[in-house]
Amino acid sequence: MTLELVDDVPEAAWLCASESDHVAAESTLWFGSAGFEAHARVLQLPDPAYDRQPEAELADEVLDGAPSDVELVTGIVDVLGSSSDDLRFLLWDGYPYRPALPATSRFDLVGLRQYVLARGTVGDWARWVADAAEPHGRAFPPAFAWPADRTWCVAFDVDAHFAGVGASEEAITRLLDAEGLTTVRASRESRPPLYG
């Protein structure tokens, strides 16, 4: 199977069905749709020591030891598990994919970001993004990934140092206990710490 870019924007509308203001929309960017029982942040880098700390202040070994976007997303999906064979992905229209995303319909998240919808497995996405990365460049994460049954959602916003996850309490507990992932419990209502 290969990643399929689809022209079915309404399939992504559930992400912000109840989001009518900017603050709620930002929460969706960080954690996915409202309505999940529990939330967590899976860290790619340690949280900043203070708000808007420059990433440049981190030691080289911290930056070099961070999981790649592909490693982080595939690790999360592996833990979340059973429904991961039929995933939906929103790919942010602002990343410099090569070739560029095709001229399919864009999903607009409350005027904040625009995305193209894709369907496949996490392996399909990983192969596609490796091919779409600039030569020797970064393979950019999906902005959102979720299974067809919508039992969980992974959100990975632009420049975030973490992937936010909304899921059942049991699934979040599995993430918190998973080896190889640094996961902290989160609240969708609280602004996460961010680098500047």
N, C-alpha and C positions, 0 to 999 in steps of 0.2 A: 504494500500500500504506500501511497505517497501523500504528502500534505496537499489538501485540496482547498484552494481559495474559492470561497462561495459567495454568491450574491444574494444573501438571505439576511439582511440587516435586522428584521424583526426578531430573529432568533437570539439576538444579543440584548433585546430591549428589557428583559427581566432584570438586568444589572442595575438599572436606575429607575425602575417602575415607580418608586415612591420618592425619588430624589428631586426636590423642587428648588433647593437653594444651594448656594456655592459651598457652604461648609459640609452639608450632607454629601454633595458630589465629590468633594475631596476625600471624605471617608471611603467612598466607593473606590476611588483611585488607589487607596492604600489597602483596603480589605475586601473589596468585592461588594456584592449586594447586601443590603440590610436583611435581617431575618434569620441569620444563622445563629445557632445556639451558643457558639463560642468562637473566639478569634485568637490568633497568635501571629507573631512576627518571626520569621526564620531569617537569621542574620547572615549576611554575606560579609560584613565588617562589624566589629564591635560597635555598640552605640557610642555616639560622640560623648566626650567628657563634659561638654557644655553645648548649649544650643547654637547651631550654625558653625560649629568648629570646622575649619577647613580640613578636608581629607588629606591635604598635603602635610599636615602635622603628624599623621600616622607614620609609624616606623615602616621602613621598606619591607621588613620581614612580615609585618601584618598584612600589607597590601599584596605581597607576593604569595602569601599563604592562603589568601581568600579563595573560596570556591568560585569557579567561573559561573556565569549566568546559566549555562547549560547544565553544569553539575548541580547547581542549587535547585533549578526547576525540576530536573529529572529525579533528584533525591526526594523532593517533596511529593511528587506524583507517585513514586514508588511506595512511599509510606502510606499515602492516602488510599491507594490501591484499587480495590476490586472493580471500580467502574471506569478505569483509565484507558480502556481500549477504544472508546468512542468519545474523543475530546473535542472541545471547541476552543479556539484560540482567537484573541483579538491582538492583531499586530499593529503597533503604533505607526502611524503614517509619517512620523518625523524622523525615524531612523534612516540612515543612508544605505539601505539595502542595495545590492548589486546583483541582478537588475532591480530596478525600482518596483514597488508594489504595483500590480496592474490596475487599470482604471475600472475596478469594480465599485459597487456602492460603498460608501464610508458610513461607519456608525459613529455618531457624534455624541459624546458623553457630556451632556449639559453645557455645550459650548467650550469645554475645557480641552478636549483631545479628540482626534479622529482616528479611527481604526478600520482595518480590513479584517473580515471574519474568515477563519480557516477551520478545517475539520480534518482530524486524523488522530494518530497516537502520539505520545511524547517522542517516540523514536522517529516518526515521520517529521515532526517539527524540528528535532535536533539535526537530522540530515538536511532538511531544507534550509535552516538558518546557517548551517556551516557553509552551504553553497552560496547563500545570499550575503554572507559577510564579505567585507572588502578583503582583498588578499592580505593575509597575515593580520587581519583586523579582528575586531570584537564581534562575536556572535550574539546579537542582541536578544534579550528575553522577550517572551510574549507579555503584553501588558496584562492580559487575563488568560487563564486557562480554567476550564471546568468540564465535567463529564456531562453527557447528554441528560442524565437524570438529575443534574444540578444538586448533588448531595454535598459538594464542596466547591470552593472557588479559590484560586491562587491569583493574587494581584501583585504586579511588579512594576511600579510606576517609574517614570523617567527619573534617573539620578537617585533613586532610593537605594539605601544600603541594606535593604531587607525585602523579602517577599511577604506580603500579608496573606493570611489564610482565614477564610470563614468556613466553618464545618460543624459537625456534631461535637459534643463534648468528648465522646469516645475517640473521634478522629484527632482532635487537638491533643488529647492525652497521648496518643500514639506518637504524634510529632514531638511533643515535649520529651518523650522517653527514647526517641530514635537516636541511635549512635551515628555520628558523623554530621549531624545537623545541630546548630546552636539555635534553640527555639525559646522564645519567651512569650508568656501569655500576654494578651493585649485586649484593650477595650476599643471598640469601634468609635466610641464617643470621645475618646481622648486623642489629641494630636500626638503622633509619634515623634520621638526625637529625630532630628534631621541634621545632616551635615550642610554647611554653607557653600 
